[in-house]
Every structure is written in structure tokens, then in C-alpha cells.
Amino acid sequence: MSLPVAQNTHLENGLNQLIEKIKSANNILLTTHKQCDGDGLGAQIALYFALKKLNKNVRVFCVDEVPRKYHFLNFDNYLEIYSKPHQPLNNFDLTLIFDTNDSRLVDPFYSEIQKYCDDIIFIDHHPILEHGPKPTKDSYIDNLAASTGEISYYIIKGLGVSLDSNIARPLYMSIAFDTQVFRFIRNSSRSHVVAADLLKYENQPEEIHRHLFAAQTKGKIKLLAQAFATTEFIGDKEEIALLKITMDDLNKNNLQPDDSRDILDMIMSIQSIQIGALLLQINKNAYKLSLRSRGHHIILPIAESFGGGGHNFAAGAYIEGSYSTIYDKVVDLISKKIKS
Ligand SMILES: [Mn+2]
């Protein structure tokens, strides 16, 4: 079964232009948003291996430390971390940034890249923000793609590079991560079709699922127990769930902020919850807000009002201030959204 590479002519033209641009560039930089996730990381690593096969000079960066659960990819010899010692940057013909179109999520690396590269392109599946920075010209944004890995797959195919296990493994990881093993596929067969092709080259997909979703520590289970026990249910019908996790909660269980990422999704599995919020403390007076909606209420504007972004039904923002002030604002905005 084959599907068109893009879901409308406008996107197909954009994708073809992007592929031509990549073909004509020699020095290429690849990166993704801060606190990377499996999607952006897998999409860029796969393209790194594909571009190597085309003999391009290519460097692949994360802005900051890669969370533990992705270390099974063994990227130490080629993946560079901007926040750690790395080789100096050189001039690049082209920079491709995966899984965001918001330059703020790539800073301070973004500002640095601008000194070395005039052609920066975002490759993404998040909506363009109403109030945030606009993506650069020629950026390729496909809101219908369930993962950025899927887009990276079609770029690699368009470049005429043959797939192999180095390319298929990170791409499969991207798709498995962002779809949560095919739960969130935007009602399209595309994720499955692409994955089926990748599995010709990846013979341990269950190992990838395990690394992404079932490699818990005792500390994580303890955090889950505490999180579930302290989740607040708010509203007339208790349709809002709100959860707080402090730095101390993470530290005492030997966990990283990334370890808290899936907890809100677990709480959203309570069918009566319409909107869920997590306030994760990142320093004394700053919190990362994560928001989820069951699908009846678009919560992206709430995240945008705090200077954040994301998808319509899964979004987030960094907020400075005391917990009680932030709590009041967040509960107020969500309650209004529920009533609207
Ligand atoms: Mn993504």
C-alpha cells in the first residue's frame, strides 16, 4: 500500500522544494527543541545517517542533555550537545530544526546558529502560534503528520537514500514515541504504513517500545504513587485534574524532569477528565506547565498566554512566579475554558 508523500499539493510542493534545497547544500546542521523528545531526536538522527550516505558534511546537535531513556541509541560518537563542550561551530549552508517551529524553544543555540547560517528551516507538525515567533521562510509544517519522524521518512525517501537499520531505528522510535505506540495517529493510516516499511530494517521494535514506555525505575513508581494520591480534581463535575511535582519529588527518587512527562497522560486516561494540568517545578520560582485536553476544549491559547506553545490538545509553557500565583491563574483559565 502506498500513500502520497504529502496530504495536499501545497505540502507536496513544499516538501519537494525542501528536498531540492537539501540536495544542493553541502554543510548541514540538524537540531531539535530543548529538552528533546523521542520524536525530534529520532527524526534528526535518521536524517543524519541519510545525509552521511549522500556524503554531506553534517552535524547533529541537541540543545541540552538527552534524557536517559534514549541512550539505547548509542549516539555518543556523533551527537553533539550544545550546552556541553563541543567542537566549534563552522559555517553551514542549511540548518534543519525538527519538531518545533518556535525559535525560543531552541535558544540559546538558535541565536548562535544565526551567526553561522543564513538558511534556517523548521520541519515540524505543531501549529504556528498566534502570538509566538513566526517560523522562518521555507519552513515545512505539516499539521496532519502524527510525528516529525514521519516527515523525516518522506524527506529521506525523496532524497533517494535507501533505508537501513541506522535510519529505520530512530525513525521508528520517533513514530512510536509521538503516537505512543499508535494510540495517537490523527486518524490516518500513515503512521502504520511508514512503520511497516521501517520494520523491514528494524527487527527489534518491541525493544524500542520497552525503552520508551516500560523502562521504569522504582523511584518512578514511587513518584507515580505520590502523584496519583495528590492529584486534585477541580470543577463542578471534577472534570479538571491538576498535579504538582516539585524538584524535591524528582531528586529524592533520583529522577529527571523527563521522567514526569507521561504522568499527565496517565491521569488523562480517567474518562471524566476534560483538561489536565501538570505544574512541574524547574527551579525555586519557576514551573513548567503541561496541559492536556480530551479534545472538546482547545488548550493551546492557554499555553500561548503564558508565552508557550504546542498542539491544540497538548501544550505547555514555562512560567515564573510563586506556586500559589501560578496555580490560581492556571485554574482560573482552565475553569473559564471548561465553561466556554
Ligand atoms: Mn513531535
Boltz pocket constraint, residues with backbone or C-beta under 6 A from the ligand:
constraints:
  - pocket:
      binder: B
      contacts: [[A, 39], [A, 40], [A, 99], [A, 125], [A, 146], [A, 147], [A, 148], [A, 178]]
      max_distance: 6.0
